[in-house]
Amino acid sequence: MRIAVVGTGYVGLVTGTCLAESGNQVVCIDKVAAKIELLKSGGIPIYEPGLAELVHRNAKDGRLSFTTDLGAGIAEAEIVFIAVGTPQGDDGGADLSGVYAVAEQIGRHLNGYKIVVVKSTVPVGTNAEVARRIAAVTDCPFDVASNPEFLKEGAAIEDFNKPDRVVVGVRKPEVGERLRELYAPFLRTDRPFLVMTPESAEMTKYVANCMLATKISFINEMANLCERYGADINQVRRGIGHDQRIGFHFLHPGVGYGGSCFPKDIRAVIHMAKAKGVPAAMMEAVDSVNEAQKAVLGGKILSHFGPRLDGKTIAVWGLAFKPRTDDIREAPSLTLIDLLLERGAAVRVHDPEAIPNVRALYGDRLIYCDRPYGALEQADALAIVTEWNEFRNPDFEVMLRLMRQPIIFDGRNLYEPATMKRLGFQYQGIGRAMVDPTPSYRM
């Protein structure tokens, strides 16, 4: 099929590239000329494992192209995906100005029947409004469908190629069948293609993210309670996770969720509920618990060193909101860094991918280190914020030599407290009792 994708962010670029990889002819469109030029020259504007290779191969083979010209980009397309951002607006709801602007542009450039698919995460009723706005500027026939994405940053290629399910919201059965043909190469026999109304499809995306965010806030609240009573949340997690009604997924205690989806989507649902006069007490609690959890690691550091950190150097491992991405939107690391700087600490940071994005925010206020051990030089403490694999099995002897004080505040529970005590570290995790080493640490 001939496909056009408007928007070359995480969702749009992954969608377009994976559809090209399955043999379709795909044009990716973006209004940002610098981004399109970068893609044309072989660069990638985001970090996503495996994406660069797929983009290069499909562009070289002629199945994937890039343009800023929306009219030309959709001219031959049978299906046009809208995959532009829907950031949080000032009122907490989703800002749909980008979606509506693109819809109206598509309408003005329609040259024959097309299926317009809203891939962006949008509140209920957006597809209907997109259809209305397109119809207001064209006499050409078209259909609008909802097709929410369920891609995890850091695993987006695999999620697209091996989806748990594909959800489409349509008004006409034949539109659903056309989309089924498009997704057929990605659907295993045991994975469903779910056809529903656009309103239900729009809601499905939000409900999924609300459930996942709820599980994260739940386990974090329980972790904080475990810590106060001397229980270990990792042991408790094992105790509940083997209950098949509960399971283990998304029950990992830490410093809170971030990224481009969960925070804004929870707040969008709260906004949607308020707009209809429906209480959203649970989602408000999920958001509140998560925002408080982002401050937990900083609170542990201040409890140990005191309210001022002048003269102290704190190393931070992990800046992205999760591993395998360079995305720092709503990242817990930013909450910690802001606190450390405010209290007078020198901050040395390392992340395998996100340093350029953090540097753009903080400039020369931080010390940026290319290697994890470089961040530890003369550090009074290490704070672990993101669970990159390279942090899981470090050389602890090297760490002891480099750090001024061997103190670790582990926001992801990467290490076993008993092991850290034996090695001579003072160690605090999340939802676990604090351990002091048998020998006193060096001053």
C-alpha positions in Angstrom: 0.0 0.0 0.0 1.0 3.6 -0.3 1.1 5.3 3.1 1.8 8.8 4.3 2.7 9.5 8.0 2.4 13.1 9.2 4.8 13.6 12.1 8.3 12.1 12.6 8.5 11.8 16.4 8.8 8.5 18.2 5.4 7.3 17.0 5.4 8.6 13.5 8.9 7.6 12.5 8.6 4.1 14.0 5.2 3.6 12.4 6.4 4.8 9.0 9.6 2.8 9.1 8.0 -0.5 10.2 5.3 -0.2 7.6 8.0 0.4 4.9 9.9 -2.6 6.2 6.9 -4.8 5.6 6.9 -3.7 1.9 4.7 -0.6 1.8 5.6 2.6 0.1 5.8 5.2 2.8 6.3 9.0 2.9 7.0 10.6 6.3 6.1 14.3 6.5 7.1 16.9 9.0 6.9 20.7 9.1 10.3 21.0 10.7 12.7 21.3 7.8 15.8 20.6 9.9 14.4 17.3 11.0 13.5 16.2 7.4 17.0 17.3 6.2 18.6 15.2 8.9 16.5 12.2 7.9 17.4 12.7 4.3 21.1 12.8 5.1 20.9 9.6 7.1 20.6 11.0 10.6 18.0 10.1 13.2 16.4 12.8 15.3 15.6 10.4 18.2 17.3 7.5 19.9 15.4 4.2 19.6 17.3 0.9 19.4 17.3 -0.6 16.0 15.5 2.3 14.3 18.5 3.9 12.5 19.3 0.6 10.7 15.7 0.2 9.5 15.4 3.8 8.4 18.7 3.6 6.4 17.8 0.3 4.8 14.3 1.3 3.7 15.4 4.7 2.5 18.1 3.1 0.5 15.7 0.6 -1.0 13.3 3.4 -2.0 10.4 2.4 0.2 10.8 5.2 2.7 11.1 8.9 1.9 10.8 12.2 3.7 9.3 15.6 2.9 8.0 18.9 4.3 5.5 19.2 1.6 2.2 17.7 3.0 0.3 18.1 -0.3 2.9 16.2 -2.3 3.4 13.7 0.5 -0.2 12.6 0.6 -1.0 12.9 -3.1 -0.6 9.2 -3.9 -1.3 7.8 -0.4 -4.2 5.5 0.2 -3.9 5.8 4.0 -2.7 8.9 5.8 -1.6 8.6 9.5 -1.7 11.6 11.8 1.1 11.1 14.3 1.8 14.5 15.7 2.2 15.3 19.4 -0.6 16.1 21.8 1.3 17.7 24.7 -0.4 18.7 27.9 -2.2 22.0 27.7 -2.3 24.7 30.3 -5.6 23.3 31.7 -4.2 19.8 32.0 -6.0 18.5 28.9 -4.4 17.4 25.7 -3.4 20.2 23.3 -5.0 19.1 20.0 -4.0 22.2 18.0 -1.4 20.2 16.1 -3.8 17.3 15.2 -6.5 19.7 14.0 -4.1 21.8 12.0 -2.8 18.7 10.2 -6.4 17.4 9.6 -7.4 20.7 8.0 -4.2 20.7 5.8 -5.0 17.1 4.7 -8.6 18.1 3.9 -7.3 21.0 1.7 -5.0 18.7 -0.2 -7.3 15.7 -0.7 -7.3 14.7 -4.4 -9.4 11.5 -4.0 -10.6 9.0 -1.5 -8.3 8.4 1.4 -8.5 6.8 4.9 -7.2 9.3 7.5 -6.0 7.5 10.6 -5.5 9.3 13.9 -2.5 7.6 15.5 -1.9 10.3 18.1 -3.2 9.8 21.6 -6.3 11.9 21.7 -9.3 12.4 24.0 -12.7 10.9 23.2 -14.4 12.8 20.4 -11.3 13.9 18.6 -11.8 11.6 15.6 -15.3 12.9 15.2 -13.9 16.5 15.2 -11.2 15.6 12.8 -13.8 14.2 10.4 -15.9 17.4 10.8 -12.9 19.7 10.1 -11.8 17.8 7.0 -15.4 17.8 5.6 -15.5 21.5 6.1 -12.7 22.1 3.6 -13.1 19.4 1.0 -15.7 17.8 -1.3 -13.5 14.6 -1.7 -14.7 11.4 -0.1 -12.7 10.2 2.9 -13.0 8.2 6.1 -11.5 8.8 9.5 -10.3 5.9 11.8 -8.7 5.7 15.2 -5.6 3.5 15.6 -4.0 4.2 19.0 -0.3 3.2 19.5 1.0 1.0 22.3 4.7 1.5 21.8 7.2 1.5 24.6 10.1 3.9 24.1 13.2 1.7 24.0 11.3 -1.3 22.6 9.1 0.4 20.0 10.3 -1.6 17.0 9.6 -4.9 18.7 6.2 -3.6 20.0 5.2 -2.5 16.5 6.4 -5.8 14.8 5.0 -8.1 17.5 2.0 -6.2 19.0 -0.1 -7.6 21.9 -3.1 -6.4 19.9 -4.0 -3.9 17.2 -7.0 -1.6 18.0 -8.9 0.3 15.4 -11.9 2.5 15.7 -14.0 2.8 12.6 -17.5 3.8 11.4 -17.6 1.4 8.5 -16.7 -2.3 8.5 -14.8 -1.9 5.1 -12.4 0.6 6.6 -11.6 -1.8 9.4 -11.0 -4.5 6.8 -8.6 -2.3 4.9 -6.6 -1.6 8.1 -6.6 -5.3 8.9 -4.9 -5.9 5.5 -2.3 -3.3 6.4 -1.5 -4.9 9.8 -1.8 -8.5 8.6 2.0 -9.0 8.4 2.4 -8.0 12.1 -0.4 -10.1 13.6 0.4 -13.6 14.9 -2.4 -16.1 15.1 -2.8 -15.6 18.8 -2.9 -11.7 18.7 -6.2 -10.0 18.1 -7.2 -7.3 15.7 -9.8 -5.4 17.6 -12.4 -3.4 15.7 -14.6 -1.0 17.7 -16.0 2.5 17.6 -13.6 5.5 17.4 -14.7 6.6 20.8 -13.9 3.2 22.4 -10.5 3.1 20.6 -9.7 6.6 21.8 -10.6 5.6 25.4 -8.7 2.3 25.2 -5.3 4.1 24.9 -6.0 6.2 28.0 -7.4 3.4 30.1 -4.4 1.2 29.3 -2.0 4.0 30.4 -4.0 4.8 33.5 -3.9 1.2 34.6 -0.1 0.9 34.1 0.5 4.2 35.9 -1.7 3.1 38.7 0.3 -0.1 39.2 3.5 2.0 39.4 2.2 4.5 41.9 0.7 1.6 43.9 3.9 -0.3 44.3 5.8 2.9 45.1 3.4 3.8 47.9 3.7 0.3 49.3 7.5 0.6 49.0 7.5 3.7 51.1 5.3 2.0 53.7 7.6 -1.1 53.7 10.6 1.1 54.4 9.0 2.7 57.5 8.2 -0.8 58.9 11.4 -2.5 58.1 10.0 -4.8 55.4 11.6 -5.3 52.0 9.4 -4.3 49.0 11.4 -6.7 46.8 10.4 -9.6 49.0 6.8 -8.4 49.2 6.7 -8.0 45.4 7.6 -11.6 45.0 5.0 -12.6 47.6 2.2 -10.9 45.7 3.4 -11.3 42.1 3.0 -15.1 42.0 -0.7 -14.5 42.6 -2.0 -14.9 39.0 -4.6 -12.2 39.6 -1.8 -9.7 40.3 1.3 -10.7 38.4 4.7 -8.9 38.2 4.3 -6.5 35.3 4.8 -2.8 36.2 5.2 -3.6 39.9 8.8 -2.4 40.2 9.4 0.2 42.9 11.4 3.2 42.0 11.5 7.0 41.8 8.3 7.4 39.8 7.3 7.3 36.1 8.1 10.0 33.6 8.1 10.3 29.8 5.8 11.7 27.2 2.8 9.4 27.9 1.9 8.5 31.4 2.1 12.0 33.1 0.1 13.8 30.4 -2.3 11.0 29.7 -3.3 10.6 33.4 -3.8 14.4 33.5 -5.8 14.3 30.3 -8.1 11.7 31.8 -8.6 13.8 34.9 -9.4 16.8 32.6 -11.9 14.6 30.6 -13.6 13.5 33.8 -14.0 17.0 35.1 -15.4 18.1 31.8 -18.2 15.6 32.3 -18.6 16.2 36.0 -17.3 12.7 36.8 -15.0 12.2 39.9 -11.4 11.2 39.1 -10.2 10.6 42.6 -8.1 7.5 41.7 -6.3 9.2 38.8 -5.7 12.3 40.9 -4.1 10.1 43.6 -2.0 8.3 41.0 -0.6 11.6 39.7 -0.1 13.0 43.2 1.7 9.8 44.4 4.0 9.9 41.4 5.0 13.5 41.8 5.8 12.9 45.4 7.8 9.8 44.5 10.1 11.8 42.3 11.2 13.7 45.4 12.0 10.6 47.5 15.6 10.1 46.4 16.4 13.8 47.0 14.8 13.5 50.4 17.0 10.6 51.3 20.1 12.6 50.3 19.1 15.6 52.4 18.2 13.4 55.4 21.7 12.0 55.3 23.8 15.2 54.6 21.5 17.9 56.0 19.5 20.6 54.3 22.5 22.2 52.6 24.9 20.4 50.2 27.5 23.1 49.8 30.9 21.5 49.3 29.4 18.1 48.4 29.6 16.4 45.1 26.8 14.1 44.1 27.1 11.7 41.1 24.0 10.9 39.2 23.7 7.7 37.0 20.8 7.8 34.6 19.1 10.9 33.2 16.5 9.5 30.7 13.1 8.7 32.2 13.8 5.0 31.4 16.5 2.9 29.8 17.1 2.6 26.0 15.9 6.1 25.2 17.2 9.7 25.3 13.8 11.1 26.3 14.0 13.3 29.5 10.4 14.6 29.4 9.0 14.5 33.0 12.1 12.5 34.0 12.6 11.9 37.8 16.3 12.8 37.3 15.3 16.4 36.6 13.5 16.7 39.9 16.6 15.4 41.7 19.0 17.6 39.8 17.0 20.7 40.5 17.0 20.0 44.2 20.7 19.2 44.3 21.6 22.4 42.5 19.2 24.4 44.7 20.9 23.1 47.9 24.4 23.9 46.6 25.8 20.6 45.5 28.2 20.0 42.6 26.5 17.5 40.3 28.3 15.1 38.0 26.0 13.2 35.6 26.2 10.3 33.3 23.7 8.7 30.9 24.4 6.6 27.8 22.1 8.6 25.5 20.4 11.5 27.3 23.3 13.9 28.0 22.8 16.2 25.0 19.1 16.7 26.0 20.1 17.4 29.6 22.9 19.7 28.5 20.4 21.7 26.5 18.5 22.4 29.8 21.3 23.0 32.3 24.2 24.2 30.2 27.4 24.4 32.3 25.6 24.0 35.7 26.4 20.3 35.6 29.5 18.3 35.0 28.9 15.8 32.1 30.8 12.5 32.1 31.1 10.2 29.2 31.6 7.2 31.4 29.8 6.1 34.6 33.1 5.9 36.6 34.0 9.4 35.5 30.9 10.7 37.4 32.2 9.1 40.6 35.5 11.0 40.9 35.6 12.5 44.4 31.8 12.1 44.8 30.3 12.1 48.3 27.4 10.0 47.1 26.0 8.3 44.0 22.3 8.5 43.1 21.0 5.9 40.6 17.9 7.2 38.8 17.6 5.1 35.6 18.2 1.4 35.4 20.5 1.1 32.4 22.0 -2.4 32.1 25.5 -1.1 32.4 24.8 0.1 35.9 23.7 -3.4 37.1 27.2 -5.0 37.5 29.8 -2.3 38.0 33.3 -2.8 39.4 32.6 -1.9 43.1 36.3 -1.9 43.9 36.8 0.9 41.3 33.8 2.7 42.7 35.3 2.6 46.3 38.6 4.0 45.0 37.0 6.8 43.1 34.3 8.0 45.6 35.2 10.3 48.5 32.4 8.6 50.5 31.1 5.2 49.4 27.4 6.1 49.7 24.8 4.9 47.2 21.2 6.1 47.0 19.7 3.5 44.6 16.4 4.7 43.1 16.0 1.4 41.2 17.0 -1.2 43.7 19.8 -2.6 41.4 21.9 -4.0 44.2 21.4 -6.3 47.2 21.7 -4.4 50.5 23.6 -7.3 52.2 26.1 -7.4 49.4 26.6 -3.6 49.5 27.2 -3.8 53.3 29.8 -6.5 52.9 31.6 -4.5 50.3 31.8 -1.4 52.5 29.1 0.8 51.0 26.4 2.7 52.9 23.3 1.9 50.8 19.7 3.1 50.6 17.2 1.7 48.1 13.5 2.2 47.7 11.3 0.3 50.2 14.2 -1.4 51.8 15.9 -1.0 55.1 19.0 1.3 55.1 22.3 -0.6 55.6 25.6 0.7 57.0 28.8 -1.0 56.3 30.7 -2.7 59.1 33.8 -0.6 58.6 33.1 3.2 58.7 33.5 4.9 55.4 36.5 7.1 54.6 36.2 10.8 55.2 
